[in-house]
C-alpha cells in the first residue's frame, strides 16, 4: 500500500505529489513553516490528507512556541475549499485548550490513524454498490495519496477490485494539475487494477457510447443540502451522468461535511496560480498576455448526486443534515 504520509520521530514525511509518477520523493517537514509550504504548494493534497498534515502543523507550531491563533490562521489560509483542513485544526485547537501542549502530538496521531480506518469502513460500504465487470469512471485523485492511506472514491474502487478482481476504471486526466493521469493512474498501476486514462473532454463520448456504468468521485466540502465541491470538472461529469442515466456517487468521510453551510452557494472556491494552466511540462502552452482563469473546484448540485458514501453508510442528499445523529 502506498504511504503518502509517514510520521516518525517528530518528522512528518510527505510523498511529494508534484514529482509523481516519475519520482517517489518524500519531503521531510520538521517545523511549522515547512508544513504550511507543503500544503500550499500541493506537495500534499486531497482534503483528508490536508487535514492530517494541518493537524501535525498545528502541533509543530505550538511545540515551537508560536501563538495558537496565528498557527491556526496561517494553516487555515493555505487551502480555503477543503473543509477537512478546518476540521483537523478545530480538533487540535480543542485538544490544546483542554489539555495543553503535551497532548497535541497524540491527537495528531489519532487523526492520522482514524483517517485510515474511516477510509476502509467507507470503502466497504461503497463496494456493495458495485459489481464485477463494471466500467467505472473517476475524476481527479481520491485515493491513498489524497488521504492518510487507502482512499475514498479510489478506496471504494480498490475494495471492489479486491472483491471481484474484475473491473475497469476510466481515469480523467484532470487538468491542469493532472491528478488523474499522474496520481490515480500511478495508484491503480501499483495495485494491478486495469484502467484507461482519458482526456477530460472525452467523458461524454464514453458515456454516449454506453461504455461507462457508474461514476464515483471524492469531495472537498459538502453542504447540509448535499451540494458538493470537488475538483474542477466534477460538475460537468455529474450533468453528463444525469443525461445518460448513469449513477453518480460521491465518496467522502463525514469530516468533509460542513454542517454550518446550507448550500453549495456558501462554499468558498479556491483560485490557483494561472501558471498551472499556462504551462505544461515546463513549457508555456498559452500565448503571453492572454487572460487565464484557474478555479480549483466547482460545486455539483445535490439533485445530480445519486448517493453519498460515508463511513456511516450510504445516504441520499436529504439525509446529509442528519448524519451527525447516527
BALOBA-1460 file (C-alpha; in Angstrom, 3 decimals):
// residues 326
<rec num="1" residu="x" x="0.000" y="0.000" z="0.000"/>
<rec num="2" residu="x" x="1.222" y="3.486" z="-0.874"/>
<rec num="3" residu="x" x="2.201" y="5.521" z="2.181"/>
<rec num="4" residu="x" x="1.658" y="9.200" z="1.348"/>
<rec num="5" residu="x" x="2.226" y="10.397" z="4.934"/>
<rec num="6" residu="x" x="4.703" y="8.973" z="7.435"/>
<rec num="7" residu="x" x="5.240" y="10.360" z="10.917"/>
<rec num="8" residu="x" x="8.447" y="9.306" z="12.614"/>
<rec num="9" residu="x" x="10.383" y="10.838" z="15.499"/>
<rec num="10" residu="x" x="8.934" y="14.358" z="15.202"/>
<rec num="11" residu="x" x="9.366" y="14.453" z="11.419"/>
<rec num="12" residu="x" x="6.408" y="14.418" z="9.033"/>
<rec num="13" residu="x" x="7.398" y="12.798" z="5.758"/>
<rec num="14" residu="x" x="5.139" y="13.720" z="2.834"/>
<rec num="15" residu="x" x="5.322" y="11.937" z="-0.507"/>
<rec num="16" residu="x" x="5.836" y="14.881" z="-2.894"/>
<rec num="17" residu="x" x="2.882" y="14.510" z="-5.240"/>
<rec num="18" residu="x" x="4.260" y="17.074" z="-7.668"/>
<rec num="19" residu="x" x="7.003" y="14.596" z="-8.600"/>
<rec num="20" residu="x" x="4.813" y="11.557" z="-9.250"/>
<rec num="21" residu="x" x="4.773" y="9.322" z="-11.171"/>
<rec num="22" residu="x" x="8.368" y="9.727" z="-12.351"/>
<rec num="23" residu="x" x="9.906" y="10.144" z="-8.891"/>
<rec num="24" residu="x" x="8.905" y="8.957" z="-5.435"/>
<rec num="25" residu="x" x="10.471" y="11.505" z="-3.124"/>
<rec num="26" residu="x" x="9.482" y="12.288" z="0.442"/>
<rec num="27" residu="x" x="9.870" y="15.840" z="1.692"/>
<rec num="28" residu="x" x="10.693" y="15.938" z="5.394"/>
<rec num="29" residu="x" x="8.862" y="18.546" z="7.452"/>
<rec num="30" residu="x" x="10.291" y="19.200" z="10.874"/>
<rec num="31" residu="x" x="8.816" y="22.624" z="11.615"/>
<rec num="32" residu="x" x="5.643" y="24.646" z="11.202"/>
<rec num="33" residu="x" x="6.652" y="26.662" z="8.133"/>
<rec num="34" residu="x" x="7.659" y="23.583" z="6.144"/>
<rec num="35" residu="x" x="4.195" y="22.061" z="6.608"/>
<rec num="36" residu="x" x="2.471" y="25.319" z="5.621"/>
<rec num="37" residu="x" x="4.568" y="25.418" z="2.454"/>
<rec num="38" residu="x" x="3.905" y="21.738" z="1.688"/>
<rec num="39" residu="x" x="0.130" y="22.244" z="1.852"/>
<rec num="40" residu="x" x="0.126" y="25.490" z="-0.112"/>
<rec num="41" residu="x" x="2.406" y="24.154" z="-2.871"/>
<rec num="42" residu="x" x="0.430" y="20.878" z="-3.149"/>
<rec num="43" residu="x" x="3.259" y="18.600" z="-2.121"/>
<rec num="44" residu="x" x="0.423" y="17.130" z="-0.078"/>
<rec num="45" residu="x" x="-3.105" y="17.389" z="-1.474"/>
<rec num="46" residu="x" x="-6.546" y="15.853" z="-1.106"/>
<rec num="47" residu="x" x="-8.952" y="17.040" z="1.580"/>
<rec num="48" residu="x" x="-8.359" y="14.274" z="4.182"/>
<rec num="49" residu="x" x="-4.570" y="14.368" z="3.684"/>
<rec num="50" residu="x" x="-4.571" y="18.147" z="4.084"/>
<rec num="51" residu="x" x="-6.494" y="17.770" z="7.342"/>
<rec num="52" residu="x" x="-3.930" y="15.285" z="8.674"/>
<rec num="53" residu="x" x="-0.961" y="17.439" z="7.609"/>
<rec num="54" residu="x" x="-2.548" y="20.517" z="9.178"/>
<rec num="55" residu="x" x="-3.012" y="18.651" z="12.463"/>
<rec num="56" residu="x" x="0.716" y="17.935" z="12.624"/>
<rec num="57" residu="x" x="1.389" y="21.513" z="11.522"/>
<rec num="58" residu="x" x="-0.596" y="22.812" z="14.476"/>
<rec num="59" residu="x" x="1.370" y="20.564" z="16.807"/>
<rec num="60" residu="x" x="4.693" y="21.715" z="15.342"/>
<rec num="61" residu="x" x="3.679" y="25.366" z="15.624"/>
<rec num="62" residu="x" x="2.730" y="25.133" z="19.293"/>
<rec num="63" residu="x" x="5.774" y="22.967" z="20.031"/>
<rec num="64" residu="x" x="7.972" y="25.677" z="18.528"/>
<rec num="65" residu="x" x="6.439" y="28.341" z="20.748"/>
<rec num="66" residu="x" x="4.205" y="30.095" z="18.207"/>
<rec num="67" residu="x" x="0.896" y="31.752" z="19.054"/>
<rec num="68" residu="x" x="-2.005" y="29.308" z="18.735"/>
<rec num="69" residu="x" x="-4.318" y="31.721" z="16.915"/>
<rec num="70" residu="x" x="-1.619" y="32.635" z="14.403"/>
<rec num="71" residu="x" x="-0.782" y="28.983" z="13.846"/>
<rec num="72" residu="x" x="-4.449" y="28.195" z="13.223"/>
<rec num="73" residu="x" x="-4.929" y="31.182" z="10.902"/>
<rec num="74" residu="x" x="-1.842" y="30.574" z="8.782"/>
<rec num="75" residu="x" x="-2.697" y="26.915" z="8.252"/>
<rec num="76" residu="x" x="-6.366" y="27.684" z="7.600"/>
<rec num="77" residu="x" x="-5.467" y="30.126" z="4.829"/>
<rec num="78" residu="x" x="-3.414" y="27.605" z="2.833"/>
<rec num="79" residu="x" x="-6.371" y="25.865" z="1.078"/>
<rec num="80" residu="x" x="-9.788" y="27.520" z="1.588"/>
<rec num="81" residu="x" x="-12.116" y="24.943" z="-0.011"/>
<rec num="82" residu="x" x="-11.178" y="21.680" z="1.752"/>
<rec num="83" residu="x" x="-13.231" y="21.590" z="4.967"/>
<rec num="84" residu="x" x="-11.147" y="18.727" z="6.420"/>
<rec num="85" residu="x" x="-8.445" y="21.339" z="6.971"/>
<rec num="86" residu="x" x="-10.697" y="23.285" z="9.339"/>
<rec num="87" residu="x" x="-11.981" y="20.079" z="10.919"/>
<rec num="88" residu="x" x="-8.444" y="18.943" z="11.766"/>
<rec num="89" residu="x" x="-7.439" y="22.368" z="13.057"/>
<rec num="90" residu="x" x="-10.569" y="22.684" z="15.207"/>
<rec num="91" residu="x" x="-9.882" y="19.323" z="16.797"/>
<rec num="92" residu="x" x="-6.268" y="20.264" z="17.516"/>
<rec num="93" residu="x" x="-7.281" y="23.621" z="18.954"/>
<rec num="94" residu="x" x="-9.858" y="21.956" z="21.198"/>
<rec num="95" residu="x" x="-7.240" y="19.479" z="22.402"/>
<rec num="96" residu="x" x="-4.822" y="22.317" z="23.140"/>
<rec num="97" residu="x" x="-7.409" y="24.291" z="25.089"/>
<rec num="98" residu="x" x="-8.419" y="21.269" z="27.151"/>
<rec num="99" residu="x" x="-5.115" y="19.537" z="27.789"/>
<rec num="100" residu="x" x="-2.339" y="21.913" z="26.810"/>
<rec num="101" residu="x" x="0.661" y="21.233" z="24.606"/>
<rec num="102" residu="x" x="1.536" y="17.780" z="25.949"/>
<rec num="103" residu="x" x="-1.455" y="16.033" z="24.326"/>
<rec num="104" residu="x" x="-1.138" y="17.596" z="20.849"/>
<rec num="105" residu="x" x="1.180" y="15.033" z="19.314"/>
<rec num="106" residu="x" x="-1.101" y="12.221" z="20.439"/>
<rec num="107" residu="x" x="-4.140" y="13.999" z="18.995"/>
<rec num="108" residu="x" x="-2.441" y="14.461" z="15.615"/>
<rec num="109" residu="x" x="-1.505" y="10.768" z="15.529"/>
<rec num="110" residu="x" x="-5.095" y="9.846" z="16.414"/>
<rec num="111" residu="x" x="-6.382" y="11.944" z="13.499"/>
<rec num="112" residu="x" x="-3.902" y="10.168" z="11.199"/>
<rec num="113" residu="x" x="-4.882" y="6.663" z="12.370"/>
<rec num="114" residu="x" x="-8.611" y="7.400" z="12.331"/>
<rec num="115" residu="x" x="-8.448" y="8.586" z="8.731"/>
<rec num="116" residu="x" x="-7.177" y="5.214" z="7.502"/>
<rec num="117" residu="x" x="-9.832" y="3.335" z="9.496"/>
<rec num="118" residu="x" x="-12.538" y="5.682" z="8.217"/>
<rec num="119" residu="x" x="-11.465" y="5.166" z="4.608"/>
<rec num="120" residu="x" x="-11.604" y="1.390" z="4.917"/>
<rec num="121" residu="x" x="-15.048" y="1.477" z="6.526"/>
<rec num="122" residu="x" x="-16.329" y="3.910" z="3.902"/>
<rec num="123" residu="x" x="-14.916" y="1.753" z="1.117"/>
<rec num="124" residu="x" x="-16.597" y="-1.349" z="2.482"/>
<rec num="125" residu="x" x="-19.985" y="0.387" z="2.397"/>
<rec num="126" residu="x" x="-19.358" y="1.676" z="-1.115"/>
<rec num="127" residu="x" x="-18.257" y="-1.669" z="-2.533"/>
<rec num="128" residu="x" x="-21.801" y="-3.001" z="-2.083"/>
<rec num="129" residu="x" x="-22.992" y="-0.589" z="-4.807"/>
<rec num="130" residu="x" x="-20.718" y="-2.062" z="-7.467"/>
<rec num="131" residu="x" x="-20.310" y="-5.460" z="-9.107"/>
<rec num="132" residu="x" x="-17.725" y="-7.289" z="-11.139"/>
<rec num="133" residu="x" x="-17.369" y="-6.487" z="-14.812"/>
<rec num="134" residu="x" x="-18.369" y="-2.838" z="-14.500"/>
<rec num="135" residu="x" x="-16.625" y="0.128" z="-16.102"/>
<rec num="136" residu="x" x="-16.154" y="2.889" z="-13.536"/>
<rec num="137" residu="x" x="-15.220" y="6.483" z="-14.333"/>
<rec num="138" residu="x" x="-13.406" y="8.641" z="-11.774"/>
<rec num="139" residu="x" x="-12.057" y="12.181" z="-11.728"/>
<rec num="140" residu="x" x="-9.016" y="13.696" z="-10.004"/>
<rec num="141" residu="x" x="-7.387" y="11.590" z="-7.274"/>
<rec num="142" residu="x" x="-9.329" y="10.417" z="-4.249"/>
<rec num="143" residu="x" x="-7.042" y="7.536" z="-3.377"/>
<rec num="144" residu="x" x="-4.397" y="6.752" z="-0.793"/>
<rec num="145" residu="x" x="-2.452" y="9.801" z="-1.971"/>
<rec num="146" residu="x" x="-5.347" y="12.108" z="-1.058"/>
<rec num="147" residu="x" x="-5.675" y="10.685" z="2.452"/>
<rec num="148" residu="x" x="-3.542" y="9.215" z="5.208"/>
<rec num="149" residu="x" x="-3.869" y="5.956" z="3.296"/>
<rec num="150" residu="x" x="-6.298" y="3.703" z="1.344"/>
<rec num="151" residu="x" x="-8.533" y="6.428" z="-0.140"/>
<rec num="152" residu="x" x="-12.182" y="7.468" z="-0.503"/>
<rec num="153" residu="x" x="-13.534" y="7.146" z="-4.077"/>
<rec num="154" residu="x" x="-10.469" y="5.164" z="-5.117"/>
<rec num="155" residu="x" x="-10.713" y="3.251" z="-1.856"/>
<rec num="156" residu="x" x="-14.158" y="2.069" z="-2.949"/>
<rec num="157" residu="x" x="-12.728" y="1.064" z="-6.336"/>
<rec num="158" residu="x" x="-9.893" y="-0.735" z="-4.562"/>
<rec num="159" residu="x" x="-12.366" y="-2.648" z="-2.374"/>
<rec num="160" residu="x" x="-14.466" y="-3.614" z="-5.409"/>
<rec num="161" residu="x" x="-11.345" y="-4.915" z="-7.115"/>
<rec num="162" residu="x" x="-10.323" y="-6.950" z="-4.064"/>
<rec num="163" residu="x" x="-13.808" y="-8.476" z="-4.015"/>
<rec num="164" residu="x" x="-14.369" y="-9.159" z="-7.713"/>
<rec num="165" residu="x" x="-10.935" y="-8.972" z="-9.427"/>
<rec num="166" residu="x" x="-12.889" y="-7.819" z="-12.469"/>
<rec num="167" residu="x" x="-13.404" y="-4.077" z="-13.006"/>
<rec num="168" residu="x" x="-12.109" y="-1.493" z="-15.434"/>
<rec num="169" residu="x" x="-11.515" y="2.130" z="-14.454"/>
<rec num="170" residu="x" x="-11.571" y="5.135" z="-16.769"/>
<rec num="171" residu="x" x="-9.424" y="7.927" z="-15.334"/>
<rec num="172" residu="x" x="-9.921" y="11.578" z="-16.284"/>
<rec num="173" residu="x" x="-6.526" y="13.253" z="-16.664"/>
<rec num="174" residu="x" x="-7.841" y="16.196" z="-14.571"/>
<rec num="175" residu="x" x="-6.292" y="19.352" z="-15.949"/>
<rec num="176" residu="x" x="-4.458" y="21.498" z="-15.085"/>
<rec num="177" residu="x" x="-2.600" y="19.589" z="-12.311"/>
<rec num="178" residu="x" x="-3.143" y="16.143" z="-13.868"/>
<rec num="179" residu="x" x="-4.115" y="14.428" z="-10.616"/>
<rec num="180" residu="x" x="-5.822" y="11.702" z="-12.621"/>
<rec num="181" residu="x" x="-3.202" y="10.842" z="-15.216"/>
<rec num="182" residu="x" x="-0.285" y="11.271" z="-12.796"/>
<rec num="183" residu="x" x="-1.623" y="10.125" z="-9.450"/>
<rec num="184" residu="x" x="-4.714" y="7.959" z="-9.876"/>
<rec num="185" residu="x" x="-3.116" y="6.025" z="-12.736"/>
<rec num="186" residu="x" x="0.006" y="5.588" z="-10.574"/>
<rec num="187" residu="x" x="-2.059" y="4.119" z="-7.738"/>
<rec num="188" residu="x" x="-4.079" y="1.831" z="-9.992"/>
<rec num="189" residu="x" x="-0.922" y="0.566" z="-11.673"/>
<rec num="190" residu="x" x="0.621" y="-0.193" z="-8.281"/>
<rec num="191" residu="x" x="-2.491" y="-2.220" z="-7.368"/>
<rec num="192" residu="x" x="-2.664" y="-4.007" z="-10.723"/>
<rec num="193" residu="x" x="-6.125" y="-2.596" z="-11.476"/>
<rec num="194" residu="x" x="-6.944" y="-2.429" z="-15.185"/>
<rec num="195" residu="x" x="-7.564" y="1.158" z="-16.273"/>
<rec num="196" residu="x" x="-7.527" y="3.622" z="-19.146"/>
<rec num="197" residu="x" x="-6.559" y="7.298" z="-18.943"/>
<rec num="198" residu="x" x="-8.716" y="9.709" z="-20.952"/>
<rec num="199" residu="x" x="-8.689" y="13.458" z="-21.529"/>
<rec num="200" residu="x" x="-11.260" y="15.399" z="-19.518"/>
<rec num="201" residu="x" x="-13.296" y="16.202" z="-22.629"/>
<rec num="202" residu="x" x="-13.738" y="12.525" z="-23.594"/>
<rec num="203" residu="x" x="-16.150" y="11.515" z="-20.812"/>
<rec num="204" residu="x" x="-19.279" y="12.433" z="-22.765"/>
<rec num="205" residu="x" x="-18.113" y="10.332" z="-25.724"/>
<rec num="206" residu="x" x="-17.627" y="7.294" z="-23.480"/>
<rec num="207" residu="x" x="-20.996" y="7.725" z="-21.787"/>
<rec num="208" residu="x" x="-22.838" y="8.179" z="-25.075"/>
<rec num="209" residu="x" x="-21.113" y="5.026" z="-26.350"/>
<rec num="210" residu="x" x="-22.508" y="3.033" z="-23.416"/>
<rec num="211" residu="x" x="-19.066" y="2.313" z="-22.012"/>
<rec num="212" residu="x" x="-19.418" y="3.861" z="-18.533"/>
<rec num="213" residu="x" x="-21.571" y="2.025" z="-15.966"/>
<rec num="214" residu="x" x="-21.004" y="4.215" z="-12.924"/>
<rec num="215" residu="x" x="-19.119" y="7.333" z="-11.839"/>
<rec num="216" residu="x" x="-17.501" y="7.847" z="-8.437"/>
<rec num="217" residu="x" x="-15.550" y="10.857" z="-7.158"/>
<rec num="218" residu="x" x="-14.466" y="12.338" z="-3.846"/>
<rec num="219" residu="x" x="-15.411" y="15.691" z="-2.291"/>
<rec num="220" residu="x" x="-13.583" y="18.515" z="-0.564"/>
<rec num="221" residu="x" x="-16.627" y="20.071" z="1.096"/>
<rec num="222" residu="x" x="-20.293" y="19.060" z="1.281"/>
<rec num="223" residu="x" x="-23.063" y="21.428" z="2.376"/>
<rec num="224" residu="x" x="-26.046" y="20.358" z="4.507"/>
<rec num="225" residu="x" x="-28.340" y="20.086" z="1.481"/>
<rec num="226" residu="x" x="-25.917" y="17.753" z="-0.318"/>
<rec num="227" residu="x" x="-24.317" y="20.248" z="-2.713"/>
<rec num="228" residu="x" x="-20.692" y="19.142" z="-3.032"/>
<rec num="229" residu="x" x="-17.459" y="20.879" z="-4.011"/>
<rec num="230" residu="x" x="-14.848" y="18.757" z="-5.718"/>
<rec num="231" residu="x" x="-12.041" y="19.183" z="-8.240"/>
<rec num="232" residu="x" x="-12.920" y="21.415" z="-11.187"/>
<rec num="233" residu="x" x="-14.623" y="19.333" z="-13.878"/>
<rec num="234" residu="x" x="-16.741" y="17.278" z="-11.475"/>
<rec num="235" residu="x" x="-19.912" y="19.275" z="-12.120"/>
<rec num="236" residu="x" x="-19.846" y="18.619" z="-15.855"/>
<rec num="237" residu="x" x="-19.414" y="14.883" z="-15.191"/>
<rec num="238" residu="x" x="-22.495" y="14.941" z="-12.965"/>
<rec num="239" residu="x" x="-24.512" y="16.708" z="-15.671"/>
<rec num="240" residu="x" x="-23.380" y="14.166" z="-18.272"/>
<rec num="241" residu="x" x="-24.143" y="11.282" z="-15.906"/>
<rec num="242" residu="x" x="-27.646" y="12.589" z="-15.291"/>
<rec num="243" residu="x" x="-28.316" y="12.981" z="-19.015"/>
<rec num="244" residu="x" x="-27.158" y="9.415" z="-19.687"/>
<rec num="245" residu="x" x="-28.872" y="7.906" z="-16.601"/>
<rec num="246" residu="x" x="-25.566" y="6.805" z="-15.104"/>
<rec num="247" residu="x" x="-25.292" y="6.595" z="-11.274"/>
<rec num="248" residu="x" x="-23.058" y="9.353" z="-9.904"/>
<rec num="249" residu="x" x="-21.610" y="8.687" z="-6.435"/>
<rec num="250" residu="x" x="-19.590" y="10.802" z="-4.046"/>
<rec num="251" residu="x" x="-17.368" y="9.035" z="-1.511"/>
<rec num="252" residu="x" x="-16.204" y="11.176" z="1.395"/>
<rec num="253" residu="x" x="-15.816" y="10.954" z="5.175"/>
<rec num="254" residu="x" x="-18.299" y="12.727" z="7.430"/>
<rec num="255" residu="x" x="-15.484" y="15.197" z="8.236"/>
<rec num="256" residu="x" x="-15.930" y="16.540" z="4.678"/>
<rec num="257" residu="x" x="-19.466" y="17.707" z="5.508"/>
<rec num="258" residu="x" x="-19.695" y="21.339" z="6.580"/>
<rec num="259" residu="x" x="-22.816" y="21.397" z="8.744"/>
<rec num="260" residu="x" x="-22.587" y="25.193" z="9.003"/>
<rec num="261" residu="x" x="-23.379" y="25.677" z="5.305"/>
<rec num="262" residu="x" x="-26.949" y="25.478" z="3.997"/>
<rec num="263" residu="x" x="-25.995" y="25.060" z="0.348"/>
<rec num="264" residu="x" x="-23.120" y="24.964" z="-2.092"/>
<rec num="265" residu="x" x="-23.515" y="28.672" z="-2.792"/>
<rec num="266" residu="x" x="-21.713" y="29.296" z="0.505"/>
<rec num="267" residu="x" x="-18.696" y="27.103" z="-0.294"/>
<rec num="268" residu="x" x="-15.562" y="29.206" z="-0.934"/>
<rec num="269" residu="x" x="-13.820" y="28.341" z="-4.192"/>
<rec num="270" residu="x" x="-10.033" y="28.433" z="-4.335"/>
<rec num="271" residu="x" x="-8.443" y="30.093" z="-7.345"/>
<rec num="272" residu="x" x="-4.892" y="28.992" z="-8.006"/>
<rec num="273" residu="x" x="-1.878" y="30.378" z="-9.858"/>
<rec num="274" residu="x" x="-2.722" y="30.837" z="-13.554"/>
<rec num="275" residu="x" x="0.703" y="29.467" z="-14.465"/>
<rec num="276" residu="x" x="-0.673" y="25.997" z="-13.674"/>
<rec num="277" residu="x" x="-2.798" y="26.456" z="-16.804"/>
<rec num="278" residu="x" x="-0.298" y="28.458" z="-18.855"/>
<rec num="279" residu="x" x="2.474" y="25.866" z="-18.548"/>
<rec num="280" residu="x" x="2.589" y="22.127" z="-19.126"/>
<rec num="281" residu="x" x="5.720" y="20.082" z="-18.510"/>
<rec num="282" residu="x" x="7.749" y="23.255" z="-18.059"/>
<rec num="283" residu="x" x="6.737" y="24.703" z="-21.448"/>
<rec num="284" residu="x" x="4.317" y="27.570" z="-21.920"/>
<rec num="285" residu="x" x="1.273" y="26.446" z="-23.937"/>
<rec num="286" residu="x" x="-0.772" y="29.678" z="-23.755"/>
<rec num="287" residu="x" x="0.322" y="32.829" z="-25.633"/>
<rec num="288" residu="x" x="1.771" y="35.620" z="-23.493"/>
<rec num="289" residu="x" x="-0.610" y="38.367" z="-22.411"/>
<rec num="290" residu="x" x="-3.759" y="36.223" z="-22.511"/>
<rec num="291" residu="x" x="-6.216" y="36.170" z="-19.589"/>
<rec num="292" residu="x" x="-6.383" y="32.819" z="-17.797"/>
<rec num="293" residu="x" x="-8.850" y="31.528" z="-15.222"/>
<rec num="294" residu="x" x="-7.893" y="28.760" z="-12.784"/>
<rec num="295" residu="x" x="-10.630" y="27.825" z="-10.285"/>
<rec num="296" residu="x" x="-9.527" y="24.671" z="-8.483"/>
<rec num="297" residu="x" x="-13.032" y="23.418" z="-7.625"/>
<rec num="298" residu="x" x="-16.643" y="23.520" z="-8.764"/>
<rec num="299" residu="x" x="-19.889" y="22.697" z="-6.956"/>
<rec num="300" residu="x" x="-22.200" y="19.871" z="-8.000"/>
<rec num="301" residu="x" x="-25.876" y="20.414" z="-7.039"/>
<rec num="302" residu="x" x="-27.335" y="17.747" z="-4.780"/>
<rec num="303" residu="x" x="-30.021" y="16.708" z="-7.268"/>
<rec num="304" residu="x" x="-27.313" y="15.395" z="-9.622"/>
<rec num="305" residu="x" x="-25.782" y="13.106" z="-6.965"/>
<rec num="306" residu="x" x="-27.163" y="9.569" z="-6.748"/>
<rec num="307" residu="x" x="-25.827" y="8.902" z="-3.234"/>
<rec num="308" residu="x" x="-23.103" y="9.754" z="-0.734"/>
<rec num="309" residu="x" x="-20.824" y="7.003" z="0.545"/>
<rec num="310" residu="x" x="-19.501" y="7.656" z="4.064"/>
<rec num="311" residu="x" x="-18.071" y="5.669" z="6.954"/>
<rec num="312" residu="x" x="-21.575" y="5.771" z="8.491"/>
<rec num="313" residu="x" x="-23.204" y="4.225" z="5.451"/>
<rec num="314" residu="x" x="-24.760" y="5.297" z="2.153"/>
<rec num="315" residu="x" x="-27.034" y="8.343" z="2.221"/>
<rec num="316" residu="x" x="-29.268" y="10.363" z="-0.065"/>
<rec num="317" residu="x" x="-28.850" y="14.146" z="-0.217"/>
<rec num="318" residu="x" x="-31.857" y="14.821" z="2.007"/>
<rec num="319" residu="x" x="-30.311" y="12.727" z="4.784"/>
<rec num="320" residu="x" x="-26.940" y="14.542" z="4.879"/>
<rec num="321" residu="x" x="-28.054" y="17.007" z="7.541"/>
<rec num="322" residu="x" x="-28.994" y="14.134" z="9.883"/>
<rec num="323" residu="x" x="-25.754" y="12.126" z="9.624"/>
<rec num="324" residu="x" x="-24.377" y="13.625" z="12.857"/>
<rec num="325" residu="x" x="-27.179" y="11.961" z="14.806"/>
<rec num="326" residu="x" x="-26.253" y="8.454" z="13.654"/>
